[in-house]
Amino acid sequence: MNRDRSLRCAFLLLAVSLIVNFPALAQKITGDISGTVQDTTGAVVKEAKVTATNYATGETRAATTSDSGFYRILELPPGKYKVTAITPGFKTSTRDAQVGLSLVTQSDFQLQPGQVSETIEVEGAAPLVETTEDRLSTLFEGKAVADLPNNGRDFNNLLDGVPGVQRSPGGGFQSLNINGQRATSNNFAVDGIPNNDRYYGESSLGQAAISGTAAALIPLEGISEFNVQSNPGVEFGVRGGSVINIGLKSGTNDIHGSAFWDRHTDAFDARNWFASKVTPFRLNQFGASGGFPIKKDKAFVFLSYQGFHLKDSFPSQITLPTTAQIFDATQCVQTGVNPNTSGTIGPDGNPWTTCLNTGPGPGSDQIFGTADDGTVNSIGANLLSFIPTSATGVANITADNSLDLNNFHVKFDYIFSPSHRLSVKYLFGDSLQSQPAAPGVPQSVGPLATNKNMWNSVAPTRAQLAGLNYTWTITPNSVLESRFGYQRFSQRIGVNNNIDPNTLGINTGPLGANSSDTENFGVPAFYGLGYFGASAYPVVGGIQGYPIITRPDASYDWQEHYTTIKGNHTIKIGGQFQDAYTKSRRDRARTGLGLYYYGFTACAASGDCGLPFASVTESNPVAALNSLLLGLTDSDSRSFGVTNRRIFQKSLGLYVQDSWKVKPNFTLELGVRWDVSGALGEAKNQGANFLPGDPKADANGFVSLADHPLYNRDKNNFGPRAGFAWDVFGKGRTVLRVGYSLNYDLPNFGSIAAPQTYFQMWSGTRAGFFSQVPEGIFSISINTTPADNLNTFNSGTAPNSLCADFICMAAEPYLSNRPSRRWGKH
């Protein structure tokens, strides 16, 4: 009767407390020991007391067998246990059992008649073969975690050994698919606390940085074991895929620790084909761990630290301008005559002595008849100054790459009594990565360069997780576990310079919310496709779409899990409330300047330049340099507006499940989960739906989220679970598992807040599908000089006819007092 009342009260408390808010993940972070107690004739023994004692901490739990001789000891921390069965009229029987994360360890007893004071010890630990769960799961114990080869000491690498896992070679961002599910469908947890980045749908601790290397790690020395469930049970929600649950090491009554240092250098490396000498390589991985008791059998602490410091280079062979080619192009700009000191051959096989301009160029103001006629365009000269030269036009270059990670965890456990247990943990990961945009992007040089790696992508990242687990053993057959957790992921991926484009003479228009907002500062991305550097990436400026900012992405999590045993039934009731949010920014406001072939084709067709330019290809860098030093480009683009978003979502999941031990070798499991999630919202209701016909719409057809949610809440997400586990021969060696589950998978925030649509893949802001007009977010891409600028450029003593075929760039301050100051934006 008391157990019934406890069950009802616990469920009522959970429902009333959570229903007013709003599934997330409820990960089992402990294990159970179950079995059947019989006598030597095979008859069941009821009301036998079975006790499990943890060898490491002295913690004790007990259960009593049912009328069918069945027992189950609930919610045991992973580890090795001494299991003892006692009942009057029989000898005491003991055996060892290894408890694994999220598993049920079978430990059966066959008692012999005699006195309780007599003890029979069963040799060998109970085999860790799970015979009662209908789920497919793979457990990596501490020894496997420590001993298996693991380059990089990232636990994700061990997932390659799990059946059904498909992982991109070398790992990387969103590279893990299990049983064909999307990479964003995986559930990651640490001691049952969600470790999911809700923006990207990745793990927070363990997520990749720029090129696949982890931006934050869980120290391998701090992992006791981890479990992968391919078809998770009813307690799991939000993500419809597999569960990867990591168990952290805890302190024990013994003082124990470890330390390591792994060093890899280039001492025995061969020279790369594209390098003039052995490419530098320095990798240091080091760390330490330790656990100890604060008070024996009561309070314990465990700490771990892992560092990862890498410095290497990416070698490649690329095309670079020669000083003679630059001289020929400069002479074209200054005099209109190409001396061809570089020996360049034109498309007709003859020496290339042609210039785009027929006389001295218009200078930086793009207007003929002014004082700067015959001088190189300062914007073009500034961009060119960043590009190194080569005596032969070809060079073997190396680009520096570095990654520094520091990660630690601390876990505190306190056992108040056999009925009350508390566990508190905190994990921290911090990293800084600087990586070339791509192999073949040359390092920055010249008087304007602030460092040699200006075009590198840099990613400062920080991930944190804090959790509290409280276990209350109400009765030997009833346990309530409460969990409170917080995870935070913060990252900014940008370029390795913060130069104001105006200092290069380029007025790109506003770059942020105000004059103090410098997030989008940086040298514009200059694409010299086919001429210099890596053909598909900017030769100057780094990746145009950066920075992308997710700072922070966080979630608060509360879980309640009540388990009770009634006869042969193990009943679970529980739920989880999660409040997740993210602050993101994806402006794509940095300018891209493209130098391809379009302008040459256009000017040859219009007669504004010679016909030979119609056949110019990347084999003629003098023509490209001539264009650049005249201040001409082919295709330019950027986005306007500040895309600061503060997206949030609240969610709730409730479940009930019955695991019925029909026979000692057959377990039937039935359950159902109800998930209800609020629509994605935005702080201050800045988001909106475009509903022109709605009576609540404004003049532009937008309905604020204050008046209408982004989408309606779905209250019909009931997910049934059913399955059985059959120990076919009753010897714990051959188990047949059958299971069915209907899971609901919530989209990651980024799929709506920053959709990767075809039209926005390479250009345009990543503001999302819902955005109000007053935010002023739009993109511009041009292929010719805007009309107002063209009128200005044609106002000199002669029209600047090339501005009709190219985009003419006029540097500040030459346009400071004219109606249109922007080179290509209006």
N, C-alpha and C positions, 0 to 999 in steps of 0.2 A: 504493500500500500504506500509506504514511504517512497519507494522507487518510482511508482506511478506519479506521485505528487511531484517529485523532483523533475521527472520528464516533462510533465505539463508546465511546470513553472519555468523551466529553462527555455522551452520552445516559445512560451508566451512572452517572456522577457525579450528574447531575440526578435520575434515578429514585431512587437510593439516598438522596440527601440529602433529597428531598421526600416520598417515599412514607410515611415514618414520621410525618409530620405530616398536613397536609391541604392553584372555578376562579376565577378572577378575570379580570382583563383584561390581555391582552398586546398593547399598542398599538405598532405600528410607528411610530417617530418619525423615521425617515430615509427616504431614497428610493434607488432604484437607477437605473443607466443600463445599458441593454441594446441590442443590435442585432446586425446581421449585417454581416460584412466580405466584400466581393466584389471581383473585378477588373472591368475594363471589358467583358468578355464575359459577365459574370453568373456566372462560376464562383466557388465559395466559396474564401476564403483562410484556411487553417488556421494555427495557431500564430502569428498576428499579435498583437503586444502593443498593447493599448489602455489608455491612461493618462488619468485624469481629475484635473485640478488645480483646486482651489478658488481662485477669483480673490481672495477676501477674506482667506483665512488662509494660502494657500500649501500647504495639505494636499494630498497626492497619493495616489491609489489606482490600482491597475492590475489588469488581467485579460488572459488569453490566450484566443484564439478556439479553439473546438473543431473537430473534423473536419468539422462542417457549417458552419463559419464563424461560429458563434454565440458571443457573449460577454455577460457580465453583471457589472458592478461593483457590489458589494453595500454596503449600509448607509452611504450617503453623507449627511452633514448637508445639509439643504436649502440651496440657494444656486445661484449661477451657476458653471459649470465650463467649462474648456477641455479638450476631449476630443481626444486624439491617437492615431492608428493608425499603427503602424510595423511593417514586415516587409521583409527583404532582397529586392531586385529591384523594389521599388515606391517611389514617392515618398511622403514623409510627408504625411499628410492630417490637418488639424485642423478642428474646428468647435466652436461653443459649445452648451452644453446647460443648461437650467434644471431643477434637481432640486426636486421638490415633495414635501411631506410625504405619506408612505404611497403614493407613486406610482412607477411605472416609466417613465422617460423613454426613448423610442426614439431611438437615434442610430446610423444606418446609414452605412457607408462604401463607396465604390466607388473602389478604388485604381487609380492609373495607373502603368504601367511606368516605371521610372527609378531614379535614385539616391536613397538614403534622405536624403541631405543636401538634396535638393530638397523644398520644402514647398508643399503646395497648401492654401489656407485656404478652407473652404466658408463662403460668406457667409450671415449670418443664423443665429440660434439654432435648435436643433432644436425643432420645435413641441411644446408641452406637451399632447399628445394621448396619453392612456394607451391602449395597444393590446394589452397582455398580461394585464391583470387582469380577472377575470370579475365584479368587484364594481361596483356603482353608487356613485360617490363624487363629491363636490363639493369643490373646493379653493378656498379664499379666500387669495390671495397677499397679501403685505405691503401692496402698493399698494391693493388692494381693501379690506383691513382699515382702512387709514388714510383712504381717500377716500370710502367709501360713507357716506351719511347715517346717523347713529347717535345718536339722542337718549338721553342718559344714558351714552354711551360704554361700553356693556355689550356684549360680543361676542355674547351670546345674541340681541340684536336682529338681527344679521346672518343668523341662521338662517331668518328669514322668507323669504329669497331662495332657499332650498334646495327643490327639487322634493320633494313628499311630506310637507313639514313643515306641521303644523297647530299654531298657537300662539294662545293666548287673547289677545284684543286687549289691548295694553298689557303683556303678559307676566304675570309673577306666579308664585306657588308652584305647582310641578307643572303648568305650563301648556304644556309642550312635548311634543307627540306626533308621531312620525315614522312615516309609512306605517301609521297605525292602531294602532301599539303603545301600550301604557300609558306614561304619563309616567315611571313608575318603572323602565322597562326600558332607558332610555338609559344608555350607557357614556360617562362623561366622563373625560378624561385630559389631563395637562399633560406634554409631553415623554415620553409613555408611562407616567407615574406616575398611578395611579388618583386621580381627583378626585371620587370618589363618596361621598356621605354615606349610609352603610349603614342609618341609622335611617329617614330619610324617603325614600330612594331618589332624592334630588336631587344636584346638584353641590354640593360644599363651597364652593369659590370660584366665585361666580356665583349662589349660592342667594338666593332672595327673603327679605326680612324679614317685615314685617307685611302690607303691602298690595300687594306686587308689586315694589317697588323692591329692587334687589340689596342684600343685607346685606354682601357682600364681593365685590370685583371683581378681575379680573386686569387690570392696567394695559394699556390698548389700545396704548400706545406700546411695550410690551414683547413684543407678539405679532408673530412673523414671518409666520405663516400658520396656518390651521387647516383640517382636513379632516373632512368628514362622510361616513361610509360607511353606506349604507342596508342592505346585507347583508354584514356583516363576515365576514372569513375565519376560518380554523380557530384562529388564535391568540387569538381573543377569547372570553371566557366570562363567567360569573356573570350578566350581564345579556343577555337574548336579543334586545335591540333594536339600534338604530343606535349607531354610535361617533362621538363628537365629540372629536377629538384636536387639542389646541392645541400649536403649536410656539413656543417662546420665542426671542427674538432672542439672538444671541451676539455677543461682541466680535470685532473683526477687526484687521488690521494698521493700519487707519486710525482716527484719533480722530474720532468723530462723535457728535452729540447733537441734542436738540430740546427745546423747551419750549412750553407753550401755556397759555392762560387764556381760558375762555369764561364770560361773565357774562350772566345774564338777570334783568331786574328787571321791576317792574310799571309802569315809566315810560310805556309806550304801551298798557297794558291798559285794557279797558273795565270799567266797574263791573258786578259781578255783580248779578243781579236781586234776590237775597236779602241784599245787603249795602248799608249806608248810604253806603259810599265804596269806592273801589278796594281790592280785597283785596290785602294786602301779599304780595309774592313776591320772594324773593331766592335765586338759584341761582348758585353759583360752582363751576366745574369747572376744575381746573388740574393741571399735572403737568410732569414733565421726564424725560428719558432720556439715557443716554450710554453709549458703548462705546469701549474703548481696549485696546491691547495692553500686557501687562505685560512680555512678552518676544516679540519679533517671531517669527512663524511657530511659536510655542510656547504661550504663555499669554495668555488673553484674558478680559476681564470686561465684562459688560453689566449696567446697572442701570436701573430705571424706577420712577417714583412717580406716583400719580394720586390726587387729592383730589376729594371731592364733598361740598358743603355746601349744604343746602337749608333754607329757612325759608319757610313759607307758611301759609295759613289756609283752613279749610273753612267757607264760609258756608252758612247755612240759616235758614229761618223756622220757629219752633216756638211751642208754647203754653207759657206760664209762669203761675204764680199771681200774682194781684194782691194788694196789701196789704189791700184791702177783703175779698177772699175769705178771706185768712188771719185777718183780724179776725173775720169772721162765724163761721168754724170754731172759733176760740179762744173766742168767746162761748158757742158751743154746749157746749164742754167745761166751761167755768167755771160756766155758769148753766143750761144746758139750753134756752136761748132763742136763736133765730137772728134777729138784727136785720135781716138781708139788706141791709146797706149796699152790697153789691156789685151789687144788682139782678139776682141770678141768677133765671132762670125755670125752673120745674119741668117735668116731663114732661107735665103737664096744661095747660101754658100759663100758669099762675098763678105769682106770685112764690114763690120757694122759701124758706119760713120754718120748715122742718122740721129737727130734729136727730136724730142717731142715739140719743142719750141723752135721757131725759125730765127729768133733773135734773143737778146737778153730777156730773162724771165721777169715777171712782174714783182718779184720779191715777196716779203711776208704779208703785205697788205692785199695781194692779188689784184692790184690796180696798176695799169701801165701809166707811165708819165710821172711817177712819184720818185722821191729820193732814193728808195731802196731797190729800184730796178736793177737787175743783174746780180742780185744777191740771192743766196739760197734761202728757201723758206725756213724760218726758225723752228716751226713745229716739226717739219720733216727732219731738219738737222738734229733737233733734240732727240727724236725717236731713233734716228740712225746712230747717235752717239752711244746708245746702250748696247749696240750689236758689235761683238768682236769681229776682227778681220782675220784673214788668213792669206799667207803669201801665195798659196796655190788655189785658193777658192774652196778647198776641202780641208776639214780638220777633224781629228779625233778629240772629242771633248769628254769631260766628266762633269756630272752635276751632283752636288752634295745632297745627301739624305741623312737625316738624324731622327732618332726617336728616344725619348727619355720617359720612363714610367716609374712611378713609385706607388706601391699598393700595400695596405696593411689591414688587418682585422683584429678585433679584440672581442672576446666572448666571456661573459660572467654568468655562472650558474650558482643558484642558491636553493638548497633543499631545506625548506622550513620544517617539514615533517613528512612521513610517508604519504600524506594526503595533499601536500602543497609543494609545488616546485616552480621556480622562476628562472628564466633564461633571458639575458639581455645581450645584444650584439650590435656592433658598429663596424661597417666596412667602408674603406676609403680608397679611391684610385685617382691618380692625377698624372697627366701626361702632356707632353708638348712634342708634336711631330712637325718636321719641316721636310717637305719632299718636292722634287721637281714636278712640274705640271705633267711632263711626259719625257721619256728618253728622246734626246734630240733637241731639247730647248736649251740654247746656250746660256751661260751665266752672264749676268749684267756687268758691263764695264763702263768706263768713261767718267768724266768729271761730275756728272749728275747722279751717278749710281751711289746709293746710300750703303749698299753691301753687295757682295757678289752673287747672292742668292735671292735677288729681289723678286724673281718670278716664281719662286717656290710657293707651294701651298702650305700654309701653316695651320695647325689645328690644336689649340689649347683645349684640353678636355678634363672634366672632373665628374666623377660618379661617386655617389654616396648611398648607403643603405643602412637604416637603423631599424631594429626590431625588438619587440618584447613578446615573449611566449610565457603564458601562465597556465599551469596544469593543476586542476583540482580533482583529486580522486574522491568523489562524493561517497561512494561505497566501493567495495571490491569489484562490483560489476557495473559501475556508472562513473564516467569520467567526463569532465567538461574542460575543454581547452580554449583559451582566449589568446588571440594574437593581435598585436598592433604594430603596424609597419609604416615606414616612410622611405621612399626612394627618390633620388634626385639625379638627373643627368644634365650636364651643362657643356655646350660645345660651340665654338665659333670656328668655322673653316673659312680662311681668307687668304689674301696674298701677302707676301712678305715685304710690303712697303706701304707707306701711308702718305704718299706724295699728293699734294693738291694739284690736280691737272692744270689749274690756272698758272702755276709756276712754270709750266712748260709752254705757256701761251695758248692753252686750249680751254676755251670757255664752254664747258659741257652743259651749263645750266645748273640748277640747284641739285645737290647730291644728297640732301638729308632733310630732316624736319626743320632745322635752323642752322645758323652759321657755326654753332658749336658741335653739330652732329657730323663727325668725320668717319662714320662707319664705312662709307662708300668711297673714301679717298683711295687713290692709287693711280699709277701710270695706266692710261688706257691700253686695252689689249690691241695689239697691232698684228694682224694676220698677213704675213708675206707668203701666201700659199704657193708652194712649189719653188720659191726663190731661196729662202734662207731658213735654216732650222728644221724642226719637225713640221711636216706639211699640213697636219690637221690641227695644230695648236699655234697660239700666238707666239711669234718670235720675241715679242716684247710685251710685258704687261701681265703675264700669268693668265689663269682661267678667268674669263670675263664674267661668268655667272656668280663668282664669289664676291662678297662674303655671303655665306648662309649661316644663320644664327639660330640655334635652339638653346635658349638660356633663360630659365631652366625648363626642363620637362620633369614633372614630378607627380607623385600620387601618394595619397594617404589611404591606409587600408586597415579595416577592422574585420576580424573573423571570429565566429563562435562555432565550435564543433562539440556536440554532445553525443556520447556513445554509451549505450547501455546494453546489457546482456540479459535476455529473458529466455531461459532454457537453452535451446539450440539456436536462438535468433540473436544476431548482433545488429542492433538498430542504431542508425546514425541520423541525427537531425542537426542541421546547421545552416549557416548562411554567411554572406560576406558583403560588406558595403565598401565601395571604393569611390574616392573623389580624386579624379585625375585632371591635370591641367598642363598647359604648355604655353610658353611665350616664344614666339618665333618671328623671324624676319628674313625675307627673301626678296630683296628689292630688285636685284639684277640691274642696278643703276650704273655700273661702270660701263664706259663707252667702248665699243668695238670698232676698230678702223680696219677695213679690208682692202688689200691690194691684190687683185686677181688679174683677169684679162679683159673684163667687160669694157673698161674705158678705152683700151687700145683698139678694140674692135669698133666701138662707137665713133671714136675720132677718125679712124681710117675711113669709115663709111661716110662720114659727114664732110671729109676733106679738111678737117681741122688739124690733121697730122698726116704724115706720109703713108702711102699704101703698105709699105713693109710692116707697119705696126699691126696690121690685120693678122699677121702670122707669128707674132711674138709669143714665145712660150717661156717656161721657166729656165730654159737654157740661155736666156739673155738677161742676166741680172743688171746690165747697164741700163736697159730700158726701164726696169723696175726702180732702180735708184734715181734715174732721171725724173720719173713720176713723183717719187717720194720727196726729192729735194725741191720740186716745184710746189709741193704742198697739195698733191692730188691723191685721192683714194677712190675706190670703186663702190664700196658698200659699207655704210656705217649704221650703227644701231645702238640704242640704249633704252632703258625703261625709266619712267618717272613715277614718283610717289613713294611713300613710306608704308611698308607692308607690315608694320607691327601688329601682331595678333596675340590675343590672350584667350585661347580656346580651352574649354573645360567640359567635362562630362561626369555625371554621377551615375553609379550603377549598383544594382542589388541582385543577389542571387540567393535563393532559398532551396533547400533540398531535404529529402528524406530517403533513406535506403535501408533495406533489410537483407542481411546476409544470413541465410538459413542453412545450417549444417544438417542436411537431410539425412545423410549417413556419414560415418567417419571418413569416407573417401569421396563424398559427393557434396558440394556446396552450391546452392542456388542463390543468385543475387538479383534483386529487383529494386529499382529506385526511380525517382523522377526529380528533375530540377526545373525550377521556374526562374527565368532570367527576365529582368525588366531594366531597361537602360533609358536614361534621359537623352534627349537629342543633344548634339553638340551645341554648346552655347558660347557666347563671347562676352567678355567683360564689358560692362556699360551698354550691353545690347548694341554694340557697334555693327554687328552682322545684320544681314537682311536677306529676304527672299525676293526674287523678281516675280511679282504677281500683279501684272498691270490691271487685271479686271477686279481685283479684290477691293472692297470698299475701304479697307484700311491702308491702301497703297498711297504713297505720296505722289507728287506731280510727275515723278520719273518712273513710277510703277513699282517702287520698292516698299516692302512691308517689313518694318523693324522686327527684330527678334523679341522685342518687348510685347509685340502684339500677336506674333505668330511664331511658333518654334520652327527651327530649320526643317524638321520633319516630325510627324506624329509619333508618339511613344507607342511601341508595340507591346501589348500586355498578354500576348498569346504564345510567348516563347516557352512552351513546356517541352522539356527534353527527357524522354524516358530512357532508362538503361535497363538492360536485362542480360543475364549470362549465367554460365555455370562453369565450375572447375571440377573435373573428374579424375581422381587418382585411379587410373584404370586397373592396376593390379594391387592397389592398396599398400605398396611398398615405398611410396614417395619417390619413384624414379621415372615414371611415365605419366604425364598429366595432359589431359585434353581440355583445352579452354575454348569456350564459345562465348562471344559477347556481341552486343548491339548497343549503340548509343546514338542519340540525336543531339548534336552540339550546335550552339549558336556562336558565330564568330563575329565579333565587333571589328569594324575597320579601324586601322590606325589613324590618328589625327591627320597625318600628312596626306592621306589619300583625298581628304576634303579641303584641308587648309592650304595645301600646296600640291595640287594635282599635276601629274606629269602627263599632260595631254600631248598629242602629236604636235599641235600648233605652238605649244609653249616649251617644247623640248629644248630648243637651242636659243630662244629669245623670249622676251616677255617676262613680266613679273610673275612670281609664284604666289599670288594673293589668295587664290582659292575661288571656289564657285559661289561663295556668298560674300558680297562686299557692297558697301553703300557707295553711291556715286560721289558724294563729297570727299571721299578719301583721295580723289585725284590720282588714281593709278592707271597708267596707260603706257604703251610702248611705241617707239618710233623706229622705223627702218627706212633709210633713203638710199637711192642709187644715183641721184643727180643733185646738183646744187639747188637749194631752195630758191624760189623765184625772187624773193626780196633781196637775198644775198647776191643773186645773179645780177640784178639791176645795179647794185653797188659796184660789183667787180667789173661791170662793163661801162662804168662812168668815167674812165680815164681817157687818155689820148687815143687809145685803141681798145676795142672790146677784148676781153679775155675769153676767147672762143673755146678754150679747153674746158672752161667751167660748165659748158653745156654738155660735155661728154663725161666729165669726171665730177667728183665732189671737191670743190676748192676749199681749202682750209686757210683762213686768215687768222693770224696770231694776234692776241692781245699785245700791246695796247692799240694796235692800228685801227681797230673798229670801235674804240671806246666812245667816240663822239658821233658815231653814225647810227642810223635808225635800227639796223639789225646787227647785233654783236656776235651772234652764234654762228659757228661754222656750218652747222647742219641741223639745228634743232629750232623749232619755232612752234 
